[in-house]
Amino acid sequence: MIGAAIVGTGFGLFTHSRALREAGFEVRAIVGRDAKRTAERAAPLGIPRASDSLAEVLEDPAIRLVTVATPPHAHFAPVMEAIAAGRHVVCEKPFARDAAEARAMRDAGHAAGVHHMLGAEFRFDSAQALLRRVIRSGAIGEPRHFLRIYHQHGNADPNQKLADWWEDAELGGGFLGAFGSHMFDQIDHLFGPIGRVSAQLQTLAPGRPQRTADDCYSVQFEAGEGVQGTILAAQVAPGPLVMATKVAGTAGGAWIQSGAAYGAPEEVWLADAQGSRRIEMPPELVNPPPIPFPYTELIQTEQDRWHTMGFDVAPYARLFVEMRARIEGCEPAIPERAATFDDAVRGQEVLDAARQSAREARWIEL
């Protein structure tokens, strides 16, 4: 069994540890900022080694994979350290502070010859994966327009605890980075690289004067071969959840039919000359139902609550299954592929461009 070490005691503990085990890895260690606190958090999950030193952990030759799930401003050092030690790496998104850091991590990974992946787990979400298959099959002709909207009612309580980096722009925070980075990857994966963007960023959260990062964004883009579109999202939008993904093409359209609540079952639909119909989910894309994180005493922030619902464990397990196959020299079983650091650099460039566009109120070419 291939050994893995996790850097980060929040999302790394809640999601990475469970998904790694489901994918057939042995979780041998976890690294946090405080050794005592890390050991206390690792104990309920039976992780045998807890440390505040990645170098110390990597003295274990059985550890061949390092996953990095710290806040984005703290990705660079452990990623580079793991690569220098010859370990394969999975790093969370948003990938870096900026594109310069992102390129340095990518280049180091290539030079070392290690396998590297970005934590864009929703490439393996059942509905997103099926939507991509439908579009790539040519069922809607040439894709021309993309719409993604996500408005949730969150953080209404000004006393609700958030992770520091979510609120601090200097730490790479904001909803655009935390959630928009997934959308940029989906667009890139569906249509090809994003060529230019125009963005608006807002902060809507009531009663949180300390927040300097965005919690609401609107991004227009052009990508691939003539695809235009808009992504809209708000972390703090009163009223019911609004969630939709639609693609229009020259011969029809396809969309994800979402439920009224987050995590409700989703369906993929196609409309063409033959009418509208639901597309059957292939068995190999069906993910098991989520299992909530069982150790509630470890849940401290609103982000912890989201990440302990269990919705991202199954997609992440698929990502780790691909990583295991790569390490073992095997071909993955399904055609969907995880994002690499090459994809991560493109996503970070789009993120940087969107933030620049919002500051300067103009389109930014990539």
VOLO-113410 format. One record per residue (C-alpha): residue in three letters; x, y, z; residue number from 1. Coordinates in nm, 4 decimals. Layout:
<atoms>
{atom "ala", {X, Y, Z}, NUM}
...
</atoms>
This chain:
<atoms>
{atom "met", {0.0000, 0.0000, 0.0000}, 1}
{atom "ile", {0.1346, 0.3424, -0.0972}, 2}
{atom "gly", {0.1937, 0.5764, 0.1959}, 3}
{atom "ala", {0.0654, 0.9334, 0.2008}, 4}
{atom "ala", {0.1197, 1.2390, 0.4183}, 5}
{atom "ile", {-0.1272, 1.5268, 0.4515}, 6}
{atom "val", {-0.0250, 1.8873, 0.5141}, 7}
{atom "gly", {-0.3152, 2.0733, 0.6736}, 8}
{atom "thr", {-0.5465, 1.9810, 0.9600}, 9}
{atom "gly", {-0.8751, 2.1256, 0.8285}, 10}
{atom "phe", {-0.9886, 2.0191, 0.4823}, 11}
{atom "gly", {-0.6947, 1.7799, 0.4726}, 12}
{atom "leu", {-0.8330, 1.5998, 0.7765}, 13}
{atom "phe", {-1.2014, 1.6141, 0.6798}, 14}
{atom "thr", {-1.1712, 1.5177, 0.3129}, 15}
{atom "his", {-0.8200, 1.4173, 0.2087}, 16}
{atom "ser", {-0.7763, 1.1574, 0.4820}, 17}
{atom "arg", {-1.1057, 0.9829, 0.4064}, 18}
{atom "ala", {-1.0661, 1.0013, 0.0282}, 19}
{atom "leu", {-0.7070, 0.8758, 0.0387}, 20}
{atom "arg", {-0.8139, 0.5708, 0.2341}, 21}
{atom "glu", {-1.1045, 0.5043, -0.0001}, 22}
{atom "ala", {-0.8589, 0.5227, -0.2901}, 23}
{atom "gly", {-0.6328, 0.2613, -0.1355}, 24}
{atom "phe", {-0.3587, 0.4779, 0.0172}, 25}
{atom "glu", {-0.2201, 0.4382, 0.3678}, 26}
{atom "val", {-0.2400, 0.7708, 0.5518}, 27}
{atom "arg", {0.0813, 0.7565, 0.7517}, 28}
{atom "ala", {0.1179, 1.1157, 0.8733}, 29}
{atom "ile", {-0.0363, 1.4596, 0.8988}, 30}
{atom "val", {0.1464, 1.7909, 0.9358}, 31}
{atom "gly", {0.0111, 2.1048, 1.1022}, 32}
{atom "arg", {0.1447, 2.4290, 1.2477}, 33}
{atom "asp", {0.1238, 2.3088, 1.6093}, 34}
{atom "ala", {0.2406, 1.9547, 1.6864}, 35}
{atom "lys", {0.0229, 1.9086, 1.9968}, 36}
{atom "arg", {-0.2951, 2.0350, 1.8312}, 37}
{atom "thr", {-0.2194, 1.8309, 1.5180}, 38}
{atom "ala", {-0.1845, 1.5150, 1.7276}, 39}
{atom "glu", {-0.5146, 1.5858, 1.9029}, 40}
{atom "arg", {-0.6951, 1.6311, 1.5717}, 41}
{atom "ala", {-0.5311, 1.3269, 1.4105}, 42}
{atom "ala", {-0.6084, 1.0879, 1.6964}, 43}
{atom "pro", {-0.9813, 1.0248, 1.6231}, 44}
{atom "leu", {-0.8950, 0.9258, 1.2654}, 45}
{atom "gly", {-0.6198, 0.6890, 1.3706}, 46}
{atom "ile", {-0.3453, 0.8699, 1.1780}, 47}
{atom "pro", {-0.0291, 0.7269, 1.3357}, 48}
{atom "arg", {0.2057, 1.0236, 1.3042}, 49}
{atom "ala", {0.1406, 1.3928, 1.3700}, 50}
{atom "ser", {0.4075, 1.6579, 1.3341}, 51}
{atom "asp", {0.4779, 2.0253, 1.2716}, 52}
{atom "ser", {0.7649, 1.9345, 1.0351}, 53}
{atom "leu", {0.7175, 1.8024, 0.6830}, 54}
{atom "ala", {1.0904, 1.7326, 0.6578}, 55}
{atom "glu", {1.0661, 1.5052, 0.9613}, 56}
{atom "val", {0.7662, 1.3226, 0.8180}, 57}
{atom "leu", {0.9407, 1.2690, 0.4838}, 58}
{atom "glu", {1.2132, 1.0715, 0.6562}, 59}
{atom "asp", {0.9615, 0.7867, 0.6167}, 60}
{atom "pro", {1.0460, 0.6250, 0.2778}, 61}
{atom "ala", {0.7014, 0.4604, 0.2602}, 62}
{atom "ile", {0.5445, 0.8038, 0.2072}, 63}
{atom "arg", {0.5384, 0.8565, -0.1688}, 64}
{atom "leu", {0.2541, 1.1077, -0.1927}, 65}
{atom "val", {0.2111, 1.4427, -0.0173}, 66}
{atom "thr", {-0.1218, 1.6250, -0.0269}, 67}
{atom "val", {-0.1250, 1.9959, 0.0582}, 68}
{atom "ala", {-0.4479, 2.1362, 0.2043}, 69}
{atom "thr", {-0.3280, 2.4505, 0.3795}, 70}
{atom "pro", {-0.4630, 2.7990, 0.2961}, 71}
{atom "pro", {-0.3456, 2.9182, -0.0489}, 72}
{atom "his", {-0.0775, 3.1547, 0.0806}, 73}
{atom "ala", {0.0857, 2.8542, 0.2517}, 74}
{atom "his", {0.0934, 2.6137, -0.0459}, 75}
{atom "phe", {0.4262, 2.7084, -0.1988}, 76}
{atom "ala", {0.6695, 2.5971, 0.0736}, 77}
{atom "pro", {0.5326, 2.2443, 0.1383}, 78}
{atom "val", {0.4761, 2.1780, -0.2328}, 79}
{atom "met", {0.8329, 2.2738, -0.3161}, 80}
{atom "glu", {0.9674, 2.0783, -0.0196}, 81}
{atom "ala", {0.7780, 1.7656, -0.1196}, 82}
{atom "ile", {0.8896, 1.7942, -0.4814}, 83}
{atom "ala", {1.2529, 1.8454, -0.3743}, 84}
{atom "ala", {1.2219, 1.5248, -0.1728}, 85}
{atom "gly", {1.1031, 1.3385, -0.4828}, 86}
{atom "arg", {0.7431, 1.2929, -0.3651}, 87}
{atom "his", {0.4346, 1.3072, -0.5840}, 88}
{atom "val", {0.2058, 1.5965, -0.4900}, 89}
{atom "val", {-0.1623, 1.6896, -0.4845}, 90}
{atom "cys", {-0.2171, 2.0571, -0.4015}, 91}
{atom "glu", {-0.5430, 2.2291, -0.3160}, 92}
{atom "lys", {-0.6988, 2.5206, -0.5015}, 93}
{atom "pro", {-0.6745, 2.8143, -0.5219}, 94}
{atom "phe", {-0.3279, 2.6995, -0.6212}, 95}
{atom "ala", {-0.1036, 2.9875, -0.5198}, 96}
{atom "arg", {-0.0748, 3.3525, -0.4199}, 97}
{atom "asp", {-0.0261, 3.4427, -0.7850}, 98}
{atom "ala", {0.0735, 3.3046, -1.1231}, 99}
{atom "ala", {0.4455, 3.3486, -1.0584}, 100}
{atom "glu", {0.4292, 3.1101, -0.7608}, 101}
{atom "ala", {0.2099, 2.8749, -0.9631}, 102}
{atom "arg", {0.4596, 2.8569, -1.2494}, 103}
{atom "ala", {0.7462, 2.7917, -1.0076}, 104}
{atom "met", {0.5626, 2.4933, -0.8559}, 105}
{atom "arg", {0.4701, 2.3591, -1.2002}, 106}
{atom "asp", {0.8259, 2.3930, -1.3289}, 107}
{atom "ala", {0.9683, 2.2231, -1.0206}, 108}
{atom "gly", {0.7261, 1.9333, -1.0611}, 109}
{atom "his", {0.8215, 1.8868, -1.4247}, 110}
{atom "ala", {1.1937, 1.9089, -1.3512}, 111}
{atom "ala", {1.1681, 1.6495, -1.0725}, 112}
{atom "gly", {0.9605, 1.4113, -1.2843}, 113}
{atom "val", {0.6996, 1.3599, -1.0136}, 114}
{atom "his", {0.3259, 1.3222, -1.0659}, 115}
{atom "his", {0.1379, 1.6397, -0.9732}, 116}
{atom "met", {-0.2331, 1.7130, -0.9490}, 117}
{atom "leu", {-0.4556, 2.0031, -0.8530}, 118}
{atom "gly", {-0.7364, 1.9476, -0.6041}, 119}
{atom "ala", {-1.0079, 2.0217, -0.8602}, 120}
{atom "glu", {-1.2118, 1.7243, -0.7443}, 121}
{atom "phe", {-1.5352, 1.8311, -0.9086}, 122}
{atom "arg", {-1.4052, 1.7125, -1.2447}, 123}
{atom "phe", {-1.5226, 1.3831, -1.0963}, 124}
{atom "asp", {-1.8622, 1.5081, -0.9811}, 125}
{atom "ser", {-2.1134, 1.2809, -1.1542}, 126}
{atom "ala", {-2.3179, 1.5555, -1.3219}, 127}
{atom "gln", {-2.0187, 1.7668, -1.4273}, 128}
{atom "ala", {-1.8431, 1.4634, -1.5744}, 129}
{atom "leu", {-2.1531, 1.3569, -1.7676}, 130}
{atom "leu", {-2.2179, 1.7107, -1.8948}, 131}
{atom "arg", {-1.8650, 1.7178, -2.0348}, 132}
{atom "arg", {-1.9171, 1.3830, -2.2071}, 133}
{atom "val", {-2.2386, 1.5099, -2.3670}, 134}
{atom "ile", {-2.0722, 1.8285, -2.4935}, 135}
{atom "arg", {-1.7579, 1.6518, -2.6136}, 136}
{atom "ser", {-1.9727, 1.3981, -2.8028}, 137}
{atom "gly", {-2.0971, 1.6753, -3.0319}, 138}
{atom "ala", {-2.4573, 1.6364, -2.9177}, 139}
{atom "ile", {-2.5128, 2.0141, -2.9045}, 140}
{atom "gly", {-2.2959, 2.0959, -3.2051}, 141}
{atom "glu", {-2.0274, 2.3571, -3.1492}, 142}
{atom "pro", {-2.0591, 2.5038, -2.7974}, 143}
{atom "arg", {-2.1117, 2.8788, -2.8017}, 144}
{atom "his", {-2.2344, 2.9962, -2.4600}, 145}
{atom "phe", {-2.1876, 2.8914, -2.0973}, 146}
{atom "leu", {-2.3755, 3.0065, -1.7883}, 147}
{atom "arg", {-2.3029, 2.9116, -1.4300}, 148}
{atom "ile", {-2.4936, 3.0725, -1.1427}, 149}
{atom "tyr", {-2.4618, 2.9889, -0.7747}, 150}
{atom "his", {-2.6270, 3.2054, -0.5084}, 151}
{atom "gln", {-2.6365, 3.0707, -0.1549}, 152}
{atom "his", {-2.7640, 3.2177, 0.1698}, 153}
{atom "gly", {-2.4607, 3.1908, 0.3950}, 154}
{atom "asn", {-2.2711, 3.3903, 0.6575}, 155}
{atom "ala", {-2.5770, 3.5930, 0.7562}, 156}
{atom "asp", {-2.4634, 3.5766, 1.1189}, 157}
{atom "pro", {-2.1801, 3.8302, 1.1677}, 158}
{atom "asn", {-2.0504, 3.6228, 1.4593}, 159}
{atom "gln", {-2.0200, 3.3076, 1.2505}, 160}
{atom "lys", {-1.6560, 3.1940, 1.2548}, 161}
{atom "leu", {-1.4810, 3.1756, 0.9188}, 162}
{atom "ala", {-1.1319, 3.0604, 0.8340}, 163}
{atom "asp", {-0.9013, 3.3633, 0.8355}, 164}
{atom "trp", {-0.7903, 3.3257, 0.4760}, 165}
{atom "trp", {-1.1474, 3.3340, 0.3436}, 166}
{atom "glu", {-1.1845, 3.6927, 0.4643}, 167}
{atom "asp", {-0.8355, 3.8308, 0.4062}, 168}
{atom "ala", {-0.7485, 3.9370, 0.0501}, 169}
{atom "glu", {-0.3781, 3.9423, 0.1426}, 170}
{atom "leu", {-0.3952, 3.5689, 0.2194}, 171}
{atom "gly", {-0.5411, 3.4819, -0.1206}, 172}
{atom "gly", {-0.8935, 3.4697, 0.0171}, 173}
{atom "gly", {-1.2313, 3.5432, -0.1294}, 174}
{atom "phe", {-1.5136, 3.3498, -0.2867}, 175}
{atom "leu", {-1.3684, 3.3953, -0.6352}, 176}
{atom "gly", {-1.0577, 3.2034, -0.5333}, 177}
{atom "ala", {-1.2314, 2.9474, -0.3165}, 178}
{atom "phe", {-1.5217, 2.8706, -0.5509}, 179}
{atom "gly", {-1.4528, 3.0519, -0.8780}, 180}
{atom "ser", {-1.1313, 2.8542, -0.9240}, 181}
{atom "his", {-1.3459, 2.5401, -0.9592}, 182}
{atom "met", {-1.5507, 2.7135, -1.2278}, 183}
{atom "phe", {-1.2420, 2.8292, -1.4182}, 184}
{atom "asp", {-1.1194, 2.4691, -1.4206}, 185}
{atom "gln", {-1.4581, 2.3432, -1.5407}, 186}
{atom "ile", {-1.4609, 2.5957, -1.8257}, 187}
{atom "asp", {-1.1031, 2.5087, -1.9250}, 188}
{atom "his", {-1.1841, 2.1366, -1.9088}, 189}
{atom "leu", {-1.5026, 2.1769, -2.1161}, 190}
{atom "phe", {-1.3910, 2.4194, -2.3837}, 191}
{atom "gly", {-1.0192, 2.4889, -2.3673}, 192}
{atom "pro", {-0.8172, 2.7747, -2.2183}, 193}
{atom "ile", {-0.9829, 3.1015, -2.1189}, 194}
{atom "gly", {-0.8526, 3.3804, -2.3399}, 195}
{atom "arg", {-0.9845, 3.6949, -2.1713}, 196}
{atom "val", {-1.1995, 3.7974, -1.8761}, 197}
{atom "ser", {-1.3986, 4.0874, -1.7368}, 198}
{atom "ala", {-1.4862, 4.0683, -1.3679}, 199}
{atom "gln", {-1.6681, 4.2491, -1.0908}, 200}
{atom "leu", {-1.6057, 4.1637, -0.7243}, 201}
{atom "gln", {-1.8200, 4.2642, -0.4272}, 202}
{atom "thr", {-1.8361, 4.2076, -0.0545}, 203}
{atom "leu", {-2.1932, 4.1601, 0.0680}, 204}
{atom "ala", {-2.1483, 3.9986, 0.4095}, 205}
{atom "pro", {-2.3320, 4.2089, 0.6692}, 206}
{atom "gly", {-2.1600, 4.2999, 0.9915}, 207}
{atom "arg", {-1.8117, 4.1792, 0.8956}, 208}
{atom "pro", {-1.6008, 4.4961, 0.8623}, 209}
{atom "gln", {-1.2850, 4.2858, 0.8931}, 210}
{atom "arg", {-1.3540, 4.1186, 0.5597}, 211}
{atom "thr", {-1.1320, 4.2532, 0.2811}, 212}
{atom "ala", {-1.1875, 3.9678, 0.0339}, 213}
{atom "asp", {-1.4820, 3.9277, -0.2037}, 214}
{atom "asp", {-1.7839, 3.7088, -0.1273}, 215}
{atom "cys", {-1.9649, 3.7806, -0.4565}, 216}
{atom "tyr", {-1.8433, 3.7876, -0.8150}, 217}
{atom "ser", {-1.9509, 3.8159, -1.1765}, 218}
{atom "val", {-1.7078, 3.7076, -1.4487}, 219}
{atom "gln", {-1.7534, 3.7239, -1.8247}, 220}
{atom "phe", {-1.5092, 3.5247, -2.0355}, 221}
{atom "glu", {-1.4131, 3.3974, -2.3781}, 222}
{atom "ala", {-1.2629, 3.0497, -2.4036}, 223}
{atom "gly", {-1.1659, 2.7791, -2.6485}, 224}
{atom "glu", {-1.2958, 2.8184, -3.0026}, 225}
{atom "gly", {-1.5416, 3.1020, -2.9676}, 226}
{atom "val", {-1.7213, 3.0128, -2.6447}, 227}
{atom "gln", {-1.8484, 3.3085, -2.4450}, 228}
{atom "gly", {-2.0094, 3.2987, -2.1047}, 229}
{atom "thr", {-2.0714, 3.4252, -1.7560}, 230}
{atom "ile", {-2.0222, 3.2829, -1.4092}, 231}
{atom "leu", {-2.2078, 3.4430, -1.1178}, 232}
{atom "ala", {-2.1771, 3.3476, -0.7542}, 233}
{atom "ala", {-2.2562, 3.4893, -0.4124}, 234}
{atom "gln", {-2.1710, 3.3423, -0.0753}, 235}
{atom "val", {-2.4153, 3.5764, 0.0986}, 236}
{atom "ala", {-2.7345, 3.6048, -0.1090}, 237}
{atom "pro", {-3.0623, 3.6138, 0.0911}, 238}
{atom "gly", {-3.3362, 3.3771, -0.0140}, 239}
{atom "pro", {-3.3344, 3.0270, -0.1605}, 240}
{atom "leu", {-3.0373, 2.8556, -0.3213}, 241}
{atom "val", {-3.0089, 2.9312, -0.6929}, 242}
{atom "met", {-2.7835, 2.6959, -0.8861}, 243}
{atom "ala", {-2.7652, 2.6286, -1.2597}, 244}
{atom "thr", {-2.5154, 2.5234, -1.5267}, 245}
{atom "lys", {-2.6165, 2.5551, -1.8935}, 246}
{atom "val", {-2.4349, 2.5248, -2.2252}, 247}
{atom "ala", {-2.5828, 2.6382, -2.5582}, 248}
{atom "gly", {-2.4445, 2.5174, -2.8900}, 249}
{atom "thr", {-2.5102, 2.5362, -3.2623}, 250}
{atom "ala", {-2.7316, 2.2262, -3.2577}, 251}
{atom "gly", {-2.8892, 2.2333, -2.9118}, 252}
{atom "gly", {-2.8116, 2.2755, -2.5469}, 253}
{atom "ala", {-2.7269, 2.0780, -2.2337}, 254}
{atom "trp", {-2.7615, 2.1582, -1.8683}, 255}
{atom "ile", {-2.7395, 2.0278, -1.5139}, 256}
{atom "gln", {-3.0805, 2.0200, -1.3477}, 257}
{atom "ser", {-3.0082, 2.0971, -0.9839}, 258}
{atom "gly", {-3.2290, 2.0440, -0.6801}, 259}
{atom "ala", {-3.3651, 2.3027, -0.4393}, 260}
{atom "ala", {-3.1025, 2.2249, -0.1752}, 261}
{atom "tyr", {-2.7265, 2.1886, -0.1900}, 262}
{atom "gly", {-2.6361, 1.8236, -0.2399}, 263}
{atom "ala", {-2.9749, 1.7258, -0.3822}, 264}
{atom "pro", {-2.9463, 1.4749, -0.6705}, 265}
{atom "glu", {-2.8632, 1.6384, -1.0038}, 266}
{atom "glu", {-2.9590, 1.5339, -1.3553}, 267}
{atom "val", {-2.8068, 1.6114, -1.6943}, 268}
{atom "trp", {-3.0461, 1.7100, -1.9734}, 269}
{atom "leu", {-3.0072, 1.7546, -2.3472}, 270}
{atom "ala", {-3.2248, 1.9568, -2.5863}, 271}
{atom "asp", {-3.1802, 1.9121, -2.9624}, 272}
{atom "ala", {-3.3885, 1.8631, -3.2777}, 273}
{atom "gln", {-3.5452, 1.5530, -3.1212}, 274}
{atom "gly", {-3.6665, 1.7446, -2.8145}, 275}
{atom "ser", {-3.5592, 1.7534, -2.4494}, 276}
{atom "arg", {-3.4586, 1.4451, -2.2541}, 277}
{atom "arg", {-3.2684, 1.3390, -1.9462}, 278}
{atom "ile", {-2.9364, 1.1647, -2.0090}, 279}
{atom "glu", {-2.8913, 0.8431, -1.8143}, 280}
{atom "met", {-2.5990, 0.8502, -1.5742}, 281}
{atom "pro", {-2.3418, 0.5831, -1.6736}, 282}
{atom "pro", {-2.2766, 0.3406, -1.3874}, 283}
{atom "glu", {-1.9050, 0.4209, -1.3820}, 284}
{atom "leu", {-1.9826, 0.7878, -1.3040}, 285}
{atom "val", {-2.2197, 0.7210, -1.0145}, 286}
{atom "asn", {-2.0680, 0.8365, -0.6863}, 287}
{atom "pro", {-2.1789, 0.6878, -0.3541}, 288}
{atom "pro", {-2.3949, 0.9046, -0.1266}, 289}
{atom "pro", {-2.2069, 1.1367, 0.1098}, 290}
{atom "ile", {-2.1261, 1.0287, 0.4615}, 291}
{atom "pro", {-2.0913, 1.3186, 0.7099}, 292}
{atom "phe", {-1.7641, 1.3487, 0.8976}, 293}
{atom "pro", {-1.8249, 1.1611, 1.2234}, 294}
{atom "tyr", {-1.6053, 1.3564, 1.4657}, 295}
{atom "thr", {-1.8119, 1.6694, 1.5241}, 296}
{atom "glu", {-1.5827, 1.7977, 1.7993}, 297}
{atom "leu", {-1.3266, 1.8839, 1.5278}, 298}
{atom "ile", {-1.5669, 2.1134, 1.3393}, 299}
{atom "gln", {-1.4834, 2.4753, 1.4248}, 300}
{atom "thr", {-1.5722, 2.7078, 1.1349}, 301}
{atom "glu", {-1.8430, 2.7524, 0.8744}, 302}
{atom "gln", {-1.6036, 2.6136, 0.6123}, 303}
{atom "asp", {-1.5510, 2.3090, 0.8327}, 304}
{atom "arg", {-1.9264, 2.2546, 0.8366}, 305}
{atom "trp", {-1.9470, 2.2654, 0.4570}, 306}
{atom "his", {-1.6525, 2.0329, 0.4133}, 307}
{atom "thr", {-1.7723, 1.7811, 0.6695}, 308}
{atom "met", {-2.1015, 1.7210, 0.4868}, 309}
{atom "gly", {-1.9126, 1.4651, 0.2785}, 310}
{atom "phe", {-2.0080, 1.5729, -0.0740}, 311}
{atom "asp", {-1.6504, 1.6109, -0.1922}, 312}
{atom "val", {-1.5119, 1.2827, -0.0527}, 313}
{atom "ala", {-1.6255, 1.0583, -0.3409}, 314}
{atom "pro", {-1.5021, 1.2909, -0.6195}, 315}
{atom "tyr", {-1.1757, 1.3322, -0.4324}, 316}
{atom "ala", {-1.1389, 0.9555, -0.3957}, 317}
{atom "arg", {-1.1621, 0.9294, -0.7760}, 318}
{atom "leu", {-0.8855, 1.1891, -0.8081}, 319}
{atom "phe", {-0.6683, 0.9911, -0.5682}, 320}
{atom "val", {-0.7468, 0.6671, -0.7533}, 321}
{atom "glu", {-0.6008, 0.8277, -1.0642}, 322}
{atom "met", {-0.2948, 0.9389, -0.8690}, 323}
{atom "arg", {-0.2464, 0.5872, -0.7387}, 324}
{atom "ala", {-0.2713, 0.4505, -1.0925}, 325}
{atom "arg", {-0.0129, 0.7020, -1.2109}, 326}
{atom "ile", {0.2276, 0.6100, -0.9307}, 327}
{atom "glu", {0.1801, 0.2404, -1.0088}, 328}
{atom "gly", {0.2325, 0.2983, -1.3805}, 329}
{atom "cys", {-0.1229, 0.2013, -1.4757}, 330}
{atom "glu", {-0.3832, 0.3638, -1.6988}, 331}
{atom "pro", {-0.6846, 0.5064, -1.5074}, 332}
{atom "ala", {-1.0072, 0.3098, -1.5474}, 333}
{atom "ile", {-1.2314, 0.5971, -1.6641}, 334}
{atom "pro", {-1.1620, 0.8595, -1.9333}, 335}
{atom "glu", {-1.2047, 1.1573, -1.6986}, 336}
{atom "arg", {-0.8695, 1.3011, -1.5950}, 337}
{atom "ala", {-0.7541, 1.4984, -1.2935}, 338}
{atom "ala", {-0.6118, 1.8475, -1.3356}, 339}
{atom "thr", {-0.2334, 1.8776, -1.3241}, 340}
{atom "phe", {-0.0121, 2.1672, -1.2237}, 341}
{atom "asp", {-0.0240, 2.2741, -1.5893}, 342}
{atom "asp", {-0.3993, 2.3236, -1.5524}, 343}
{atom "ala", {-0.3390, 2.4886, -1.2148}, 344}
{atom "val", {-0.1154, 2.7535, -1.3722}, 345}
{atom "arg", {-0.3788, 2.8391, -1.6326}, 346}
{atom "gly", {-0.6415, 2.8650, -1.3596}, 347}
{atom "gln", {-0.4218, 3.0891, -1.1467}, 348}
{atom "glu", {-0.3558, 3.3143, -1.4463}, 349}
{atom "val", {-0.7324, 3.3498, -1.4954}, 350}
{atom "leu", {-0.7797, 3.4221, -1.1240}, 351}
{atom "asp", {-0.5102, 3.6896, -1.1327}, 352}
{atom "ala", {-0.6614, 3.8399, -1.4482}, 353}
{atom "ala", {-1.0110, 3.8482, -1.2982}, 354}
{atom "arg", {-0.8840, 4.0324, -0.9912}, 355}
{atom "gln", {-0.6930, 4.2772, -1.2109}, 356}
{atom "ser", {-1.0043, 4.3302, -1.4236}, 357}
{atom "ala", {-1.2096, 4.4110, -1.1145}, 358}
{atom "arg", {-0.9505, 4.6629, -0.9960}, 359}
{atom "glu", {-0.9138, 4.8328, -1.3343}, 360}
{atom "ala", {-1.2700, 4.7928, -1.4671}, 361}
{atom "arg", {-1.1638, 4.6533, -1.8050}, 362}
{atom "trp", {-1.1233, 4.3310, -2.0040}, 363}
{atom "ile", {-0.7916, 4.1531, -1.9420}, 364}
{atom "glu", {-0.6288, 3.9396, -2.2105}, 365}
{atom "leu", {-0.4451, 3.6258, -2.1003}, 366}
</atoms>
